[in-house]
Amino acid sequence: MKAAVYDQYGPPDVVEIRDVPKPTPKAGEILIRVRAATVAAGDWRMRRPSPFLARLFNGLFRPKKVRVLGFELSGEVEAVGAGVSRFAVGDSVFAFTGFGFGAHAEYRCLQESGRDPQRDGMVAHKPTNLSHEEAAAVPVGALTAQYFLRKSGLAKGQSVLIYGASGSVGTFAVQLARAIGAEVTGVCSTANVDMVRGLGADHVIDYSKEEVGASGRVYDVVFDAVGKLSASKARSVLARGGRRESVRSSAKLEPGDLDLLRQLLEAGKVRPVIDRRFPLEEIVRAHAYVEAGHKKGNVVITMPAASGPG
């Protein structure tokens, strides 16, 4: 099968398309024929690596544990291991791959029900109203936004400021907050104001024209969806007793989180935002584009027809 592999840390062109062995599902696992994946910020940060601590996870001098990147995917179940009961051959699924990454390949094995979603990943039936490309653009951003909004205790009628509302996490945070019934203020650049408003934001702050806090408004929840809002600035716009959340912290996922998102997607309350699509053979270009830091929502990788064993 084809996969995007990297053997050394560095710029986008360290990633190469190669033939590698096709995996076989073990007991409790399903084999997914990947139709689409994404390149997320976590992928280029692992490739660089940035921060340096990524080397402690993946190898000090060169990548060892993870050599095929990719956090999220959508595809079809091609085979199942012994004991699998939730999925059958032919089912369309979408998934978060966990710390094992590996979505930038034509096939990926995942546990049907991992005990630790961060480590083992998480699989659910694909929303019936989404294409594979759309479904692949959901798990990482939506699961992250869902976790931090849930942790914040955001409730109907409360106000929330979402800093970085045009990114993968931010676009989902705007929609999920609206689904809760909160009053949403999104912060983004001029180019993304209309998009963020179209996602349901009640108010939009263009950070190139207005400083956060200039209006004097305060919020029940401040969610930094890109990890760039200073703690002092966030505190300055918090209402008394308000909560501040940031993607600088790690999200802790629950096994049923992806199924909950599927229900919201099928109900039309949430939708993914796709900026650009690249075929697998152009994944170096995709890495470069995402690393530049100006993407809107998600960047999708489309897979070629599966080529069989490597």
C-alpha positions, 0 to 999 in steps of 0.5 A: 500500500502507499503511505506518506513516510518520514525518516528524519525531522525537518521541513515538509520535503522529508515526507515521502510516498512509499510502498509499505506492508498492508496491515492485518487486523488483530483481535478486536481491530478493524482494517479501514481502507482510508478514503480521506485524511487531513494534515493538522497542526499536530502533524507538522509539529511532530515532523519538525518537531515543535516543541522539542518535547515531541522528540521525547515521544518519537525519538531524540534524533530521528522519528522511531515510534511514529513514521506515518503521520495523520490524526484523523480519517474516513473510509470503509471497513475492509476486514475485521479481527476476531471478536469485533461486534460494532462494525462489519465489512463494508461499513463507512467509518470515521476515526481519530487515530490517537497517539499512533497517528498513521492516517496518511496511508491507504489502510489503517488498523484501529481497535473498534473500542479502545480503552484509552481514546488518546492512545488507541484512537476512536472509531464511529460510523460515518455520518450519513450526510457527510462525504468521506472528505467531510467526515475526515475533517471532523474528529480532531478539531471537533473532539478538541472543541467539544472537550474544552467547552464541556470542561468550561461548563458553558451553558445556554444563555451564557457568553463565550469568546472564541479566540482563533475562531477560523481554525479547525478547533475554532470553527467547531467551537463556534458551532458547538457553542451555538448548539448549546445556546450560548452567545458566541463572539469569535475572534479572527482575521479580516479574511475570515470574518464572513465565514465565522459569522456564517458559522453562527457567531453572534459577534465577530472581532477582527483582531487586525482592527480591534483589540480583544477587550477594547469594547469593555465586554466580558464573557462567561467563558474564554476559549483560546482555540489556537493557543496564542491568547495570553493568560493576562488578556484572557483574564481581563475579559472574563466575567466574575466567576468565568472560566478560561480554557486553552488548547495549550492543555491536553484534551481528555476524550471519552469513548462515546465522544465521536458518536455524540458528534455524529449525532450533531452532524447528522442533525445539521447542527455542526459541519466541517469547514474545508479550506483545501484538498490535496491528493496523497502524492502532494502531501508535501504541499499540504504540509507546507500550506498548513505549517504556514499558519493561514488555513481556514478550518481543515486541509484534506488529503484524498487517497488514491485507489488502494494498491494492495500489499507493498 
